[in-house]
Structure formats: C-alpha cells, structure tokens
Amino acid sequence: MKIVKVNPENLRESREAVEEAVSVIRHGGTIIFPTDTVYGLGCDATNEEAVRRVFKIKKRPENKPVPIIISDLEMAKKVAYFNSKTEEMLLAIWPGPITVLLENRGALPEPAAAGQRTIGLRIPDYKITHFLAAKCGVPLVATSANISDQQESNKIEAVLEQFINEPYKPDLVLNAGDLKSSQPSTILDLSKDKPIITRVGMVSKKKLFDIIGV
C-alpha cells in the first residue's frame, strides 16, 4: 500500500501523484482517494477483476452495489438510461455531493451493480477527483474507504488504520490530509416516476428538492 501526498487545492502540484493513480487504475489496481465528501476506495468500474478486488478489500457483501464516479453526462449515458427531463435535473445537481440512482444499462461488470436494475452515479465537485475520472476516461468505483460495517471517514489516519493490518489492501493511497466534511453523499433515486431521496447526506432533502424543482 503505497502512500503519496496530494494537495487538493493545487492540481499542478498534485499532477504527478494523480498520474500515478491513473496508471494504477489502468493496470487494474485499486486506490484510496479524496473526494468532496469522505475518502473513497475505487478502481476502473469497467474492469471486473478490479471491482471484485474492491469488494474483497472492503469486505463488502457481493449483493451490495457500489457507487460510480463519472466525469460528465456523456459518460453517464454509456452506463445508464435517462430521458431529457432527468438530464435537466442532473445538470442542476452535478457536480456535487449527490449520488443519483438511474436505470442500469448493464454496460458495467455485474458486481458493480450487484444485479440491481439501478446504478448509482455521481460527478464530484472536487478538482482532484474530477480530474482523476476525466484522465482515466472510464467510470470509477467510488465506495467509501472503510471496511464494511465500520465508519467512513474524512480523517486520513482513521482511513489508513482500517486497512493497515488487513491481508488485502489498496495499491495506492492519495493522501490529501484531513478533508473538510465527513458526511457521505445524499442519494437521490431518479429511476422512478417521482424523485425519491433514499439517504440524506451533505445535501438536505429541502435543498435538493429546491434544486430540482420538486
């Protein structure tokens, strides 16, 4: 588990570390990385073996799908179905700390969606994470960086402690220090006729419904 420091406020200063993370992902590796919510654990979401490694590292039950980070709406259209009305909502919501459940196209390996008819997508409002997704050019698994049933965290030491003595570890850690927020993303289901919030996180129910005009 290699650890490299990054400066979330300075992409130029962090470019070499991010390039290393891109290389790890492209070669089927797994990484821990900072986001606009908590630290994430991820990989290339199109690589089935890498996705299964994330489940093994996290000790995540195989029937639980993982959230996916994308860089733009065009990438979203490759993995999910949605109409023009939903697209307008997505444009209002993203980038930001909101994971949206959309109808799964089945374009990603089965473990990513765990056989569910929906898939959770998000465009983060965080320079390094967004740059990472854009540079990789593929959707990225972005589950919280913690062992299942333990607490997700914005504290880098708390994150590292969970994996340091485990037999399966991420290949690379992008250490941005302690992040500003410790709340996970809000989850919004747009796969049905009416929007449904299934988890309230950084964005409140009222604020989210104000944004999408519900």
MARLOVEX-79763 format. One record per residue (C-alpha): x, y negated, z. Coordinates in steps of 0.001 Angstrom, whole numbers, plus 524288, in hexadecimal, padded with zeros to 5 digits. Example, Ala and Ser with C-alpha at 12.3 -4.5 7.8 and 13.67 -1.06 7.14 Angstrom:
<atom c1="8300C" c2="81194" c3="81E78"/>
<atom c1="83566" c2="80424" c3="81BE4"/>
END
This chain:
<atom c1="80000" c2="80000" c3="80000"/>
<atom c1="807A7" c2="7F461" c3="7FAF0"/>
<atom c1="8040A" c2="7E707" c3="80062"/>
<atom c1="8065B" c2="7DA70" c3="7F8CD"/>
<atom c1="8029A" c2="7CCBC" c3="7FCE1"/>
<atom c1="7F9EF" c2="7C3E4" c3="7F4C5"/>
<atom c1="7F5AC" c2="7B5D0" c3="7F645"/>
<atom c1="7E705" c2="7B4EC" c3="7F386"/>
<atom c1="7E84F" c2="7A64F" c3="7F15A"/>
<atom c1="7F30D" c2="7A76A" c3="7E732"/>
<atom c1="7F167" c2="7B09C" c3="7DBA2"/>
<atom c1="7FE7E" c2="7ACEB" c3="7D5C1"/>
<atom c1="8058D" c2="7B08A" c3="7E23F"/>
<atom c1="7FDF9" c2="7BD5B" c3="7E2F6"/>
<atom c1="7FEE5" c2="7C11A" c3="7D4A3"/>
<atom c1="809C4" c2="7CB20" c3="7D638"/>
<atom c1="8027E" c2="7D240" c3="7E12A"/>
<atom c1="7F5C3" c2="7D224" c3="7D97F"/>
<atom c1="7FCBE" c2="7D748" c3="7CD6A"/>
<atom c1="801E4" c2="7E271" c3="7D5BA"/>
<atom c1="7F403" c2="7E52F" c3="7DA71"/>
<atom c1="7EF37" c2="7E542" c3="7CC56"/>
<atom c1="7F9B4" c2="7EF21" c3="7C8DA"/>
<atom c1="7F5E3" c2="7F7DF" c3="7D453"/>
<atom c1="7E798" c2="7F763" c3="7D04B"/>
<atom c1="7EA8B" c2="7FA2B" c3="7C205"/>
<atom c1="7F269" c2="8060E" c3="7C60A"/>
<atom c1="7E72F" c2="80B92" c3="7CDFE"/>
<atom c1="7EB92" c2="8067A" c3="7DB39"/>
<atom c1="7E3F5" c2="80073" c3="7E66C"/>
<atom c1="7E5D1" c2="7F351" c3="7ED10"/>
<atom c1="7E13C" c2="7EB32" c3="7F889"/>
<atom c1="7DE9F" c2="7DD2D" c3="7F4A0"/>
<atom c1="7D8B2" c2="7D0A2" c3="7FA1A"/>
<atom c1="7CB44" c2="7CBFA" c3="7F5D8"/>
<atom c1="7C22E" c2="7C0B5" c3="7F922"/>
<atom c1="7BBE6" c2="7C947" c3="8038D"/>
<atom c1="7C467" c2="7D3DB" c3="809DD"/>
<atom c1="7D023" c2="7DBC2" c3="80560"/>
<atom c1="7CCA2" c2="7E549" c3="7FA94"/>
<atom c1="7D16E" c2="7F2C9" c3="7F6C4"/>
<atom c1="7D11C" c2="7F52A" c3="7E83F"/>
<atom c1="7D57E" c2="7FB19" c3="7DB88"/>
<atom c1="7D1EB" c2="7FBD5" c3="7CD2A"/>
<atom c1="7C36D" c2="7FF31" c3="7CD95"/>
<atom c1="7C464" c2="805DC" c3="7C04B"/>
<atom c1="7CE82" c2="80F97" c3="7C551"/>
<atom c1="7C760" c2="81AE8" c3="7CBCA"/>
<atom c1="7D35E" c2="8205F" c3="7D296"/>
<atom c1="7D6AA" c2="81301" c3="7D844"/>
<atom c1="7C8A8" c2="81118" c3="7DCF4"/>
<atom c1="7C90B" c2="81E4E" c3="7E3B7"/>
<atom c1="7D5CA" c2="81A48" c3="7EA4D"/>
<atom c1="7CF12" c2="80E3B" c3="7EFE3"/>
<atom c1="7C484" c2="81701" c3="7F5B2"/>
<atom c1="7CF05" c2="81FCF" c3="7FB7C"/>
<atom c1="7D6EB" c2="8146D" c3="80128"/>
<atom c1="7CAD2" c2="80E3C" c3="80719"/>
<atom c1="7C4C7" c2="81B53" c3="80B24"/>
<atom c1="7B87D" c2="8167A" c3="80491"/>
<atom c1="7AD29" c2="81FF7" c3="802A6"/>
<atom c1="7AC0B" c2="82384" c3="7F446"/>
<atom c1="79D96" c2="82003" c3="7F3FC"/>
<atom c1="7A082" c2="811B3" c3="7F70A"/>
<atom c1="7A31B" c2="80947" c3="7EAF6"/>
<atom c1="7ADD9" c2="7FF08" c3="7EB06"/>
<atom c1="7AC8E" c2="7F095" c3="7E78E"/>
<atom c1="7B2D6" c2="7EC42" c3="7DAE1"/>
<atom c1="7B9D5" c2="7DF73" c3="7D808"/>
<atom c1="7B90C" c2="7D9F0" c3="7CA4D"/>
<atom c1="7BF34" c2="7CE04" c3="7C420"/>
<atom c1="7B3B6" c2="7C90B" c3="7BC0D"/>
<atom c1="7A601" c2="7CBD3" c3="7B6FA"/>
<atom c1="7AB19" c2="7D28E" c3="7AAD0"/>
<atom c1="7B17E" c2="7DCB6" c3="7B37F"/>
<atom c1="7A4C5" c2="7DE02" c3="7BB1E"/>
<atom c1="79D5F" c2="7E0FC" c3="7AE92"/>
<atom c1="7A666" c2="7EC7B" c3="7ABEA"/>
<atom c1="7A29D" c2="7F36A" c3="7B873"/>
<atom c1="794CE" c2="7EEB9" c3="7BB8E"/>
<atom c1="787D4" c2="7EBD0" c3="7B4EE"/>
<atom c1="7813B" c2="7DEAD" c3="7B74E"/>
<atom c1="77880" c2="7D541" c3="7AFD9"/>
<atom c1="77A0B" c2="7C6CA" c3="7ACE3"/>
<atom c1="77257" c2="7C295" c3="7B8EF"/>
<atom c1="77B52" c2="7CA80" c3="7C1AD"/>
<atom c1="78707" c2="7C4FF" c3="7BA6C"/>
<atom c1="782B1" c2="7B741" c3="7BE13"/>
<atom c1="78233" c2="7BB60" c3="7CC62"/>
<atom c1="78FBA" c2="7C14B" c3="7CB64"/>
<atom c1="7951D" c2="7B4BA" c3="7C5B0"/>
<atom c1="78F9D" c2="7AD70" c3="7D17C"/>
<atom c1="794BF" c2="7B777" c3="7DB42"/>
<atom c1="7A25E" c2="7BA52" c3="7D626"/>
<atom c1="7AD45" c2="7B865" c3="7D94A"/>
<atom c1="7AAC5" c2="7BA18" c3="7E7B9"/>
<atom c1="7A924" c2="7C357" c3="7F34F"/>
<atom c1="79D05" c2="7CA0C" c3="7EDC9"/>
<atom c1="79CDF" c2="7D81F" c3="7E916"/>
<atom c1="791DC" c2="7DA8A" c3="7DF74"/>
<atom c1="78B9A" c2="7E7CD" c3="7DD30"/>
<atom c1="7888A" c2="7E9C5" c3="7CED5"/>
<atom c1="7841B" c2="7F55B" c3="7C6B7"/>
<atom c1="78FA8" c2="7FE45" c3="7C451"/>
<atom c1="7937B" c2="800CE" c3="7B613"/>
<atom c1="79B30" c2="80CC6" c3="7B9F5"/>
<atom c1="7A77C" c2="8072C" c3="7B3BD"/>
<atom c1="7AFD4" c2="80954" c3="7BFED"/>
<atom c1="7B3E2" c2="81683" c3="7C5A4"/>
<atom c1="7A943" c2="81D1F" c3="7CDA2"/>
<atom c1="7AFEA" c2="81B1F" c3="7DAF6"/>
<atom c1="7AF79" c2="80C43" c3="7D976"/>
<atom c1="7A09D" c2="80BD1" c3="7D9DF"/>
<atom c1="79F42" c2="818C3" c3="7E13C"/>
<atom c1="7947B" c2="81CDC" c3="7D801"/>
<atom c1="78C04" c2="81100" c3="7DB2A"/>
<atom c1="783B5" c2="80A1D" c3="7D0FC"/>
<atom c1="78972" c2="7FD0C" c3="7D53A"/>
<atom c1="7972B" c2="7F7AE" c3="7D601"/>
<atom c1="79BF4" c2="7EC97" c3="7DEA8"/>
<atom c1="7A371" c2="7E1D6" c3="7D79D"/>
<atom c1="7A9E2" c2="7D53B" c3="7DBEF"/>
<atom c1="7B236" c2="7CA4A" c3="7D67A"/>
<atom c1="7BA41" c2="7C524" c3="7E1EE"/>
<atom c1="7BC76" c2="7B6BD" c3="7E475"/>
<atom c1="7CABC" c2="7B8C7" c3="7E7E2"/>
<atom c1="7D5E4" c2="7B574" c3="7DEBC"/>
<atom c1="7DE97" c2="7C135" c3="7E0FA"/>
<atom c1="7D3AA" c2="7CB42" c3="7E078"/>
<atom c1="7CD9C" c2="7C54A" c3="7D458"/>
<atom c1="7DAE4" c2="7C46F" c3="7CDB2"/>
<atom c1="7DD88" c2="7D2A1" c3="7D138"/>
<atom c1="7D0C9" c2="7D749" c3="7CB19"/>
<atom c1="7D2BD" c2="7CF04" c3="7BEEF"/>
<atom c1="7E0D9" c2="7D362" c3="7BD5E"/>
<atom c1="7DD5E" c2="7E1CC" c3="7BEBD"/>
<atom c1="7D283" c2="7E04C" c3="7B4BE"/>
<atom c1="7CA46" c2="7EAE5" c3="7BB25"/>
<atom c1="7C046" c2="7EB69" c3="7C62A"/>
<atom c1="7C6B3" c2="7EDB1" c3="7D354"/>
<atom c1="7C1F0" c2="7F57A" c3="7DEE6"/>
<atom c1="7C13E" c2="7EBF0" c3="7EA41"/>
<atom c1="7BC88" c2="7F2AD" c3="7F687"/>
<atom c1="7C067" c2="7ECF7" c3="803A0"/>
<atom c1="7CE05" c2="7F0D4" c3="8081F"/>
<atom c1="7CAB6" c2="7F92A" c3="813D9"/>
<atom c1="7C8E1" c2="8075E" c3="8175D"/>
<atom c1="7BA6C" c2="80AD0" c3="8164F"/>
<atom c1="7B2FA" c2="80839" c3="822FE"/>
<atom c1="7BD88" c2="7FEC0" c3="82766"/>
<atom c1="7BCA4" c2="7EFF7" c3="82696"/>
<atom c1="7BFFF" c2="7E877" c3="81A4E"/>
<atom c1="7C8D1" c2="7DCDC" c3="81D12"/>
<atom c1="7CE8D" c2="7D01F" c3="8185F"/>
<atom c1="7DA5D" c2="7D254" c3="8214C"/>
<atom c1="7E5BE" c2="7D876" c3="81A14"/>
<atom c1="7EB75" c2="7DF56" c3="82604"/>
<atom c1="7DE48" c2="7E55E" c3="8294A"/>
<atom c1="7DD54" c2="7EA54" c3="81B52"/>
<atom c1="7EB11" c2="7F00C" c3="81B12"/>
<atom c1="7E952" c2="7F6C8" c3="82834"/>
<atom c1="7DE1B" c2="7FED6" c3="822C5"/>
<atom c1="7E67A" c2="804F3" c3="8181A"/>
<atom c1="7F445" c2="8053F" c3="81D68"/>
<atom c1="7F33C" c2="812CB" c3="82397"/>
<atom c1="7E9F8" c2="818CD" c3="819B1"/>
<atom c1="7EE9C" c2="82386" c3="81064"/>
<atom c1="7E8A9" c2="81C6D" c3="804BC"/>
<atom c1="7EC6B" c2="80E2D" c3="80314"/>
<atom c1="7EAD7" c2="80391" c3="7F8C4"/>
<atom c1="7F6AA" c2="801DB" c3="7EFF2"/>
<atom c1="7F7BB" c2="7F31C" c3="7F173"/>
<atom c1="7F2EA" c2="7E898" c3="7FABF"/>
<atom c1="7F199" c2="7DA5A" c3="7F6B7"/>
<atom c1="7F394" c2="7D389" c3="803B8"/>
<atom c1="7ED45" c2="7C611" c3="803D4"/>
<atom c1="7ED77" c2="7C50B" c3="81290"/>
<atom c1="7E0C9" c2="7C364" c3="81A0D"/>
<atom c1="7D55F" c2="7BF67" c3="8114E"/>
<atom c1="7CBA9" c2="7B4B3" c3="81485"/>
<atom c1="7BF60" c2="7BCD5" c3="815A1"/>
<atom c1="7BCB6" c2="7CA31" c3="81B53"/>
<atom c1="7AEED" c2="7CC3D" c3="8160E"/>
<atom c1="7AC73" c2="7D574" c3="80A9C"/>
<atom c1="7A4E3" c2="7D14C" c3="7FE9D"/>
<atom c1="7962A" c2="7CFEA" c3="7FE40"/>
<atom c1="78FE0" c2="7DAA1" c3="7F60B"/>
<atom c1="78502" c2="7D6E1" c3="7EC9D"/>
<atom c1="77D4B" c2="7E11E" c3="7E50A"/>
<atom c1="7795C" c2="7DBEE" c3="7D7AE"/>
<atom c1="77652" c2="7E940" c3="7D1E4"/>
<atom c1="767E1" c2="7E876" c3="7D55F"/>
<atom c1="75CC1" c2="7DF5B" c3="7D1B3"/>
<atom c1="75F40" c2="7D684" c3="7DD61"/>
<atom c1="76C73" c2="7D2E0" c3="7E37A"/>
<atom c1="76EF7" c2="7D9E1" c3="7F05D"/>
<atom c1="779C7" c2="7D6CE" c3="7FA16"/>
<atom c1="77EC4" c2="7E399" c3="7FFAD"/>
<atom c1="789B1" c2="7DDCB" c3="80806"/>
<atom c1="78B87" c2="7D012" c3="80D2C"/>
<atom c1="799D3" c2="7CC44" c3="80D87"/>
<atom c1="7A0BE" c2="7BF66" c3="80ACD"/>
<atom c1="794FA" c2="7B9BF" c3="80398"/>
<atom c1="78827" c2="7B8C2" c3="80B12"/>
<atom c1="77B30" c2="7BD9B" c3="805A4"/>
<atom c1="775B7" c2="7AFC7" c3="804B5"/>
<atom c1="781A7" c2="7AA43" c3="7FDF4"/>
<atom c1="7822D" c2="7B580" c3="7F43F"/>
<atom c1="773CA" c2="7B496" c3="7F0BC"/>
<atom c1="77567" c2="7A5D8" c3="7EF2A"/>
<atom c1="78088" c2="7A856" c3="7E58F"/>
<atom c1="778DB" c2="7B1DE" c3="7DD23"/>
<atom c1="76C15" c2="7AA6B" c3="7DE39"/>
<atom c1="763D4" c2="7B495" c3="7E52C"/>
END
